[in-house]
Amino acid sequence: MKHVYHLDLNEKHVQGIKLVLLPGDPDRVPTIADHFENPIKLAHKREYHTYKCSLDGREFLVTSTGMGGPSTATTVEELAQLGIKYFLRVGTTGAIQEYINVGDVIISTGAVRLDGASYHYAPREYPAVAEYELVDAAIHACKKNEIAFHYGITASSDTFYQGQERYDSYSKYVPRHFQGSFDEWKKLHVLNYEMETATLLVAASSCGLKAGAINGVVSNRNQSEHVSKNDLELGEKNVIKVAIETVRLLLYTTP
């Protein structure tokens, strides 16, 4: 029986399951799982926390990726080895366009590859693009829940501070090749910064798998770098609502 080391899962855990929701935060896994039927904890090792759930009798997984590209790539790799084909990130993000509000949901159609892990899967010319089927389902889910949403390009950085041009780090310094990058991505109509989507999309599509990403907005960086508890809860609540309906649509349309 196939067993994967980092996630501490085996083929029996995942038998017949094709879809997984991927929050970054391990603590968000039981929160998401509790919104569905029959949540069962399967494993918790390192940053990887996995539950099996069902919706209308159809089973799927919720697995945390941890923070950043390398741990996300490991998640995709090991779940794929066990038979998972559809991957949907359910995360949080900071918006960089002024018209995006806290609590809105951003649906990534593609990502700027500011990570390193995706280059272990495909060269620079290879695009980080979301699977249309997952994007379409997420759009319908936002509309049904009457949650404001935006779809477009996400910037995925390996670092939270320097790579996202934050000056509130310990050093207060951003290397020259990142100085001015916030305004550049904003002018190029990039919607948001986060740390996992580019790796997820490239790792999945380069392996013939299908992936997408939805992120709840917990701050708008034009207004503040601070994330309040209330803003975090609102962003998480709305993206989970969208994830629930997206799962419902995907479970009835995927093979």
TIMI-831334 format. One record per residue: residue in one letter; x, z, y of N, C-alpha, C, O, CB in turn. Coordinates in steps of 0.05 Angstrom, whole numbers, plus 5000, padded with zeros to 4 digits. Glycine has a CB too. Example, Ala and Ser with C-alpha at 12.3 -4.5 7.8 and 13.67 -1.06 7.14 Angstrom:
// residues 2
A526451564886524651564910526451564934528551694934522651814911;S525751424955527351434979525851575001526851615023528251144988;
END
This chain:
// residues 255
M501750004976500050005000501850005025503650165027498150255000;K501249825044502749805068502350045086500050135090501949555083;H504550165095504450395114506350325137508550235133505350655100;V505350385162507050335185508050595196506550795199505450175207;Y510550605203511950855209511050985234510351225234514950795210;H511150845257510650975283507851065286507351285297511450795305;L505950905278503050975281502051155259499951285261501350725282;D503651175237502951345214500251265203498551435196502951635222;L499751005200497350895189497950725164500250635161495750735209;N495950685147496350515124493950325121492050335136496650675099;E494250145103492149935099489450045092487349935100493049735077;K489350275078486850395072485350485097482850465098487250635053;H486850595117485650685142484250445156482150485168487750805160;V485350215154484649985171483149775156482449565167487049875185;Q482649815131481449605114478949485126476949615131480849725087;G479149215130476849065140476449085170474648945181474349165127;I478049235185477749265214479449055228481749015220478549555223;K478348935248479748715263480148775292481748635305478248455260;L478848975303478849025332479849305339479249495325475948995344;V481449325360482449585369482249595400482749405414485349625360;L481449835410481649895438484250045443485050215426479150075447;L485649985464488350095469488550235496489350105516490349865467;P487750485498488450645522491450705521492750705500486750905524;G492650765544495450845545495651135537497451215521496650795572;D494051305549494151595547493051685520490751625513492551725569;P494651835504493651935478491152105481489452115463495852085464;D491052255503488752435507486152285513483952395510489352625529;R486452035520484051875526482751765500480451675500484751635544;V484251775478483251665453480751815443478651685439485351675431;P480852085440478352225431476152205452473752205444478952515426;T476752185477474752155498473251895494470751885495476052155526;I474651675489473351415483471851425457469551335455475451195483;A473151535436471951545410469351695409467551625394473851665390;D469051895425466652065426464251915436461952015433467152315442;H464651685449462451525459461251345437459151215441463351345482;F462451345413461551175392460651335368460551585369463850985383;E459851195347458851325323461151395304463151255302456851135308;N460751625290462551705269465551705276467151585261462151535245;P466351825298469251825305470851995285470152225280469651935333;I472851875273474552015254477451985262478451765266474151895225;K478852215265481652205272483252125248483052235226482552485282;L484851915251486551805229489351905230490551965210486451505229;A490551915254493351985257494052055285492751965304495151755247;H496152225288497152285315500152345312500952555302495652535328;K501752145319504652175317505952065342505351835351505752015292;R507752225354508952145380506752085400504852235404510851905376;E507051855414504951775434502651635422500851545437506251615456;Y502551595396500551435382498351615370498851765351501851255361;H496051585380493651745371491551545363490851365379492651945394;T490551555339488651355329486151485318486251675302489951185307;Y483851375326481251445315479951195303480450975313479351575336;K478351235283476651025273473751085282472851315279476750995242;C472350885292469650925302467950695292468850505279469550935333;S465350725297463550495291461450475312460850665327462250535263;L460350235314458150175333456150005317456849785309459150035359;D453750105315451749965299452749895271452149685260450849705313;G454350085260455350055233457849885230458849845208453249935216;R458849775252461249605251463649765261463649885282460849345269;E465749765245468049945250470249805268470549565267469250035224;F471649975283473949885299475750135303474950355296473049765326;L478050095315479950305321480150355351479550185367482650235309;V481050595357481950665384484750785380485050985367479950865399;T486750655392489550745388490950745415490750555430491050555368;S492350965421493850975446496550825443497750825422494351265454;T497350695465499950555465502250725476504550655472499650295481;G501550945490503551075506504050915531502550725537506251105490;M506150985546506650865572508750655570510950705560507451085593;G508150415580510150205582510250005560508850025540512750325585;G511949795564512049565546513049625518511849545499513649365558;P515349765515516449805488514549935469514249855446518949965490;S513250155478511350285459508850125455507650135433510550565471;T508049965475505749785471506449565450504749505433504949655498;A508849455452509649255432509649365404508849225385512449145440;T510549605401510549735375507749765364507249725340511950015376;T505849845382503049875374501949615364500649605343501449975398;V502349395379501249135371502549045345501148955327501848925393;E505149075343506548995319505449135294504849005274509549045321;E505249395295504549545271501549515264500849505241505149835274;L499849495284496949445279496549165267494949125250495349485305;A498148975277497948705267498748695237497548555221499648505283;Q500748845230501648855203499448965184499348905160504149035200;L497649125196495449235180492849065181490849135169494849515190;G492948845196490748665196489048645221487048495222488948735174;I489848795243488348775268488848505281491148415282489049015287;K486748385292487048115305486248115334487247945350485247925290;Y484648315343483648325370484548585383484048795372480548295371;F485748565407486848785421485848795450486048605464489948775421;L484649025458483549045485484649295498484049525490480449055485;R486349265518487349495533485149605550483549465562489749405551;V484949875550482950025566484550225582485050455573480750165548;G485350145606487250315621486350385649484050345657489850175622;T488250485664487850545692490050405709492050325698487950855698;T489450375734491250205750491050275780489150395789490649915746;G493050185795493050195824492649925835494149735829495650325834;A490649885852490049625864491949575888492849765901487149615874;I492549325893494249255916492849075936493949005957496749125907;Q490448985929488748835948486849025963485649195950487148605934;E486648995989485149186005482249195999480949406003485549116034;Y481148985988478248975983477349105957474949125951477248685984;I479349195941478649315915478349615919480049745932480849255894;N476249725908475650015912476250175887476250075865472750055920;V476750435891476950625869474350615853472150625865477650915879;G474550605827472250595810471550305801470150275781469950705823;D472650105815472249835806473749785780475549945773473249625828;V473149575766474549505742475949235746474649045756472549495717;I478449225738479948975740480348855712481248995694482749015753;I479548605709479748465684482048265687481948085704477048315676;S484148305672486548135674486147875660485647865636489048285663;T486547655675486547395663489347315656489847135639485347185682;G491347445668494147395662495747615675494747785689495047115672;A498447605671500147815682502847715691503947535678500448035661;V503847825712506647785721508447945702507948185699507047855751;R510347815691512047945671514448095684516647985684513147745650;L513848325694515948495706516948695686518348895692514948645731;D516348655660517248825639519748715626520848515635514948855617;G520648835605522848735589522048665561523148485549525148925589;A520148815550519348795522518248515516518748415494517349005515;S516748395534515548135528517647915523517047725510513648055550;Y520047955535522147755531523347765504524947585496524247785553;H522747975489523647985461521747815443522247775419523748275451;Y519447725454517547565440517547275448517147095431514747685443;A518147225473517946945483519646925508519947115523515046855487;P520746685514522346655538520746665564518246675564523746385537;R522146665586520946705612518746505618516846565632523046685634;E519046255608517146045614514446095600512445965608518245785606;Y514346265581511946315565509946485581510746705590512546445537;P507546405585505746555603504446795589504046795565503546375613;A503947005604502447235595499547185602498747235625503547505607;V497947085583495147005589493247145570493847165546494946695586;A491047235581489047375565487347175550486946945558487247545582;E486347255527484447095511481847075525480647275533484147215482;Y480846825529478346775544476046935532474447035547477746475544;E475846945506473647085493473347375502471147475506473947065463;L475647505505475647785513475047815543473648005551478347925507;V476147635559475547635588472547595593471347735608477147415602;D471447405579468547335582466847575574464847645588467747095565;A467547705552465947935543466148165563464148305568466948035515;A468548205575468848425594467248365620466148555632471848465601;I467148115628465648045652462648105647461348225664466047745659;H461648025624458848085617458348385616456248475625458147945591;A460248535606459948825604459848955632458249135636462248945588;C461448865650461448965678458748905691457549075704463648845695;K457748665687455148585699452948755687451148845702454648285695;K452948795662450748945649450749235659448649355662451048945619;N453149355663453349625673453249645703453249865714455949745663;E452949425717452849415746455249555759454949705778450249535756;I457649495747460149605757461649385771461949165760461849735734;A462549435796464049245811466549165796467949345786464649345839;F467248905795469548825780470948595794469848465811468748745751;H473448545786475048335796476648225772477448375755476948435819;Y477047965771478647845750480847675763480447535783476947685730;G483247695751485447545762488147655750488147745728485547565792;I490247625766492947685756493647975761493148085783494947495770;T494848095741495948365742499048355741500148175729494848535718;A500348535755503248555753503948795736503049025741504548595782;S505448745714506148955696509149015699510848855693505548865666;S509749265707512449345712513349545691511849715682512649465740;D515949535684517049725666517350005678517550205664519749625656;T517450015704517750275718515450335736514350145748520450285734;F514750585739512550665756513350665785511750605803511550935747;Y515850735790516750775818518150525829516950375845518551015820;Q520650475821522150255833520849985829520649825848524950255822;G520049925804518949655799516249595812515449365815518549625769;Q514949805822512449775836512849835866510849875881510249965825;E515349835874516149885902514850135914513550125935515449645920;R515250355900514450615910516850755922519050755910513050785888;Y516550865945518751005959518551305957520051455970518850915988;D516651405941516351695938517751795912516952005901513351775937;S519751645903521251725880523351935888523652005911522651475867;Y524852035868526952225874529052115893529852255912528252315848;S529951865888532051755905531051645932532651615950533451535890;K528451595934527251465957528351185962528051075984527751645982;Y529551075942530850815944529650615925529150685901533850835941;V529150375934528250155917530449935917531149845939525450045926;P531449855894533549645894532649395908530249335910534249565865;R534549245919534049025936532148815924530448695938536548885944;H532448765898530748555886527848635883526148465877531848485859;F527148885888524348975889523349025917520949055922524049225872;Q525149035937524349085964522748845974523548615973526749135982;G520348905984518548695994516748585972515148405978520148476006;S517048675947515548555925512548625927510848465919516648645899;F511948865937509148945940507648735957505548635949508849225952;D508748675981507448485999507448205987505548045991508848476026;E509548135972509647865960507447825939506047625940512447815947;W507248025921505147995901502348005914500547865905505348225880;K502048165934499548175949498847905961496547805959499548385971;K500847775973500347505985499847295964498547095970502747426003;L500847335940500347155918497847215903497247105881502747155899;H496247395914493547465903493647615877491647605861491947215900;V495847745871495947935848494148165855494148255878498848025842;L492648265836490548465841491648755839490748925854488348435823;N493548805821494149085814496849105800497948915790491949205797;Y497749355800500149425784499349605761497549775764502249565802;E500549565738500549755716502949695699504749565708497849735700;M502949795674505549795659505349675631507449665617506550065657;E503049575622502849495594501749215589502349095568501049685580;T500249105607498648865602500448625595499848475575496948795625;A502548575609504248335604505348345576505348145562506548315624;T506348575568507448605541505348555520505748415500508748875537;L502948675524500748635505500048345502499848245480498348795514;L499648205524498747925523500747745510500047575494498147825551;V503347785516505347605505505847675475506047495459508047635520;A506047935469506448005441504147905424504647805401506648315438;A501747925434499447835418499347535416499247425393496847935430;S499347395438498947095437501246955423500746755409498646985465;S503647055426505946935413505846965382507146815368508547045423;C504247155373503847205344501247095334500447145311504047505338;G499746945351497246825342494947025342492946985328497546705315;L495247245357493147445359491747425386492547265403494447735356;K489547575389487947545414487947815429487348025417485047455407;A488447805455488648045470487548015498487447795509491548135472;G486648235509485648245537486148525548487048705534482648175538;A485548555574486048815587483948865608483448695625488848825599;I482849105608481149205629482249465639483049635624478149235620;N482249495666483449735678481549845699480649695716486149675690;G481050105698479550235719481350305742483550415739478250485708;V480450245766482150295790481950585798479750695802481150115814;V484250715799484351005806485751055833485751275843485851155785;S486750845846487850865873488050585885488250385870490551005873;N487950565911488550325925491050385942490950545960486150215943;R493250245935495850325947496050245976498050325989498050195931;N494250085987494250036015493350286031493850316055492449796022;Q491950466017490750706030492350956023492851116040487950736021;S493250985998494651225990496051185963495051035947492651455988;E498351315960499751315934498651545916499251545892502751355938;H497051715927496051955913493651875895491951725904495352175932;V493651985871491351955853489952225850491152415839492151845825;S487552255861486152505860484752535832484452335818484052535882;K484152775825482752825800480052675799479352565779482253125796;N478552685821475952545822476252245819474652115806474552615848;D478352135832478751845830479551765802478651555792480851745850;L481151925789481951875762479551875743479251705726484152075753;E477852085747475552105730473651875734472451775714474052365735;L473251775759471551555764472551295751471051145739471151515794;G475151245755476351005743476151005713475550795701479250985752;E476751235701476551255672473651225662473151085642477651525662;K471851355676469051335668467951055668466650965649467251515686;N468650905689467550635691468850445671467550265660468050525719;V471550465667472750285648471950345620471750165603475850305651;I471250595614470250655587467450545583466850445562470250965582;K465750555604463150435602463350135596461950025579461550475628;V465250005610465649715605466649665577465949475564467549605627;A468449835568469649805541467449825520467549675501471850015536;I465650015523463450045503461849795500461349695478461650275512;E461049675522459449435521461049195512460049015498458149375548;T463649185520465348965511465648975480465648775467468148985524;V466049215469466249245440463649145427463749005407466749545432;R461349215438458849135427458748825426457848715405456449245444;L459548695447459448405447461448285428460848095413460048305475;L463848395427465948285409465348325380465848145364468548405416;L464248555373463648605345461548415333461548365309462748895341;Y459948315351457848125341458647835343457147665334455248175357;T460947785356461747505359464347445344464947205339462047445388;T465947645338468447595324467947575293466147705283470547825330;P469547415279469247385251469647645236469547655211471247175240;
END
